[in-house]
Amino acid sequence: QVHLVESGGGLAQPGGSLRLSCAASGFSLDSYAISWFRQAPGKAREGVSCISMNDGTTLYADSVKGRFTISRDNAKHTVYLQMNSPKIEDTAVYYCAKGSVCGAPVGNHWGQGTQVTVSA
């Protein structure tokens, strides 16, 4: 069974930083992609970033490009989301999900989410 566990959320100030982790287990193949999504209250889930585990190709939403950096550790099946200069509008529950390739709809494998709150 595929399991995804997010961690690293918390409180951040504008201009600060936060690093989220998504630990995946239950499989060993590198040919997959991990996406970060976020959802604020009353809003739909929004794609934030994605990384292909096999070739490292990355994808970013325009709203976070230049501020967030996604990276991977294939040996640990872990994906990180470095959030620099977070904004108040970045406040949301952040989820990771497993898919086939970046840009394609993800499957049914989601983590439980980790809360990120950006406040002065």
For each residue, the residues with C-beta under 8 A, 3 or more apart:
1: 26
2: 24 25 26 27 98 109
3: 24 25 26 109
4: 22 23 24 34 96 97 98 109 110 111
5: 22 23 25 111 112
6: 9 20 21 22 94 95 96 111 112 113 114
7: 20 21 23 114
8: 18 19 20 21 114
9: 6 18 20 93 94 114 115 116 117
10: 18 115 116 117
11: 117 118 119
12: 16 17 18 83 86 116 117 118 119
13: 16 86 118 119 120
14: 85 86 87 88 118 120
15: 85
16: 12 13 85 86
17: 12 82 83 84 85 86
18: 8 9 10 12 82 83 86 116
19: 8 80 81 82 83
20: 6 7 8 9 36 80 81 83 94 114 116
21: 6 7 8 78 79 80 81
22: 4 5 6 34 36 78 79 80 81 96 111
23: 4 5 7 76 77 78
24: 2 3 4 27 34 77 78 79 96 98
25: 2 3 5 77
26: 1 2 3
27: 2 24 32 77
28: 77
29: 32
30: 53 54 74
31: 53 54
32: 27 29 52 53 54 98 99 100
33: 50 51 52 53 98 99 100 101 102 104
34: 4 22 24 50 51 53 72 79 96 97 98 99
35: 47 48 49 50 59 96 97 98 99 102 106
36: 20 22 47 48 49 50 70 79 81 94 95 96
37: 45 46 47 48 94 95 96 97 106
38: 45 46 48 90 92 93 94 95 116
39: 43 44 45 46 92 93 95 113
40: 43 91 92 93
41:
42:
43: 39 40 46 92
44: 39
45: 37 38 39 95
46: 37 38 39 43 61 63 92
47: 35 36 37 50 61
48: 35 36 37 38 60 61 64 68 81 94
49: 35 36 58 59 60 61 64 68 70 81
50: 33 34 35 36 47 58 59 70 99 102 103
51: 33 34 56 57 58 59 70 71 72 79 102
52: 32 33 55 56 57 58 101 102
53: 30 31 32 33 34 56 72 74 77 79
54: 30 31 32
55: 52
56: 51 52 53 72
57: 51 52 102
58: 49 50 51 52 70 102
59: 35 49 50 51 102 103
60: 48 49 64 65 68 70
61: 46 47 48 49 64 65
62: 65
63: 46 89
64: 48 49 60 61 67 68 83 90
65: 60 61 62 68
66:
67: 64 83 84 85 86 87
68: 48 49 60 64 65 81 82 83 84
69: 81 82 84
70: 36 49 50 51 58 60 79 80 81 82
71: 51 79 80 82
72: 34 51 53 56 78 79 80
73: 76 77 78 79 80
74: 30 53 77
75:
76: 23 73
77: 23 24 25 27 28 53 73 74
78: 21 22 23 24 72 73
79: 21 22 24 34 36 51 53 70 71 72 73 96
80: 19 20 21 22 70 71 72 73
81: 19 20 21 22 36 48 49 68 69 70 94
82: 17 18 19 68 69 70 71
83: 12 17 18 19 20 64 67 68 86 90 116
84: 17 67 68 69
85: 14 15 16 17 67
86: 12 13 14 16 17 18 67 83 90 116 118
87: 14 67 90 118
88: 14 91 118 119 120
89: 63 118
90: 38 64 83 86 87 116 118
91: 40 88 116 117 118 119
92: 38 39 40 43 46 116
93: 9 38 39 40 113 114 115 116
94: 6 9 20 36 37 38 48 81 113 114 115 116
95: 6 36 37 38 39 45 110 111 112 113
96: 4 6 22 24 34 35 36 37 79 110 111
97: 4 34 35 37 106 107 109 110 111
98: 2 4 24 32 33 34 35 106 107 109
99: 32 33 34 35 50 102 104 105 106 107
100: 32 33 104 107
101: 33 52 104
102: 33 35 50 51 52 57 58 59 99
103: 50 59
104: 33 99 100 101
105: 99
106: 35 37 97 98 99 109 110
107: 97 98 99 100
108:
109: 2 3 4 97 98 106
110: 4 95 96 97 106 113
111: 4 5 6 22 95 96 97 114
112: 5 6 95
113: 6 39 93 94 95 110
114: 6 7 8 9 20 93 94 111
115: 9 10 93 94
116: 9 10 12 18 20 38 83 86 90 91 92 93 94
117: 9 10 11 12 91
118: 11 12 13 14 86 87 88 89 90 91
119: 11 12 13 88 91
120: 13 14 88
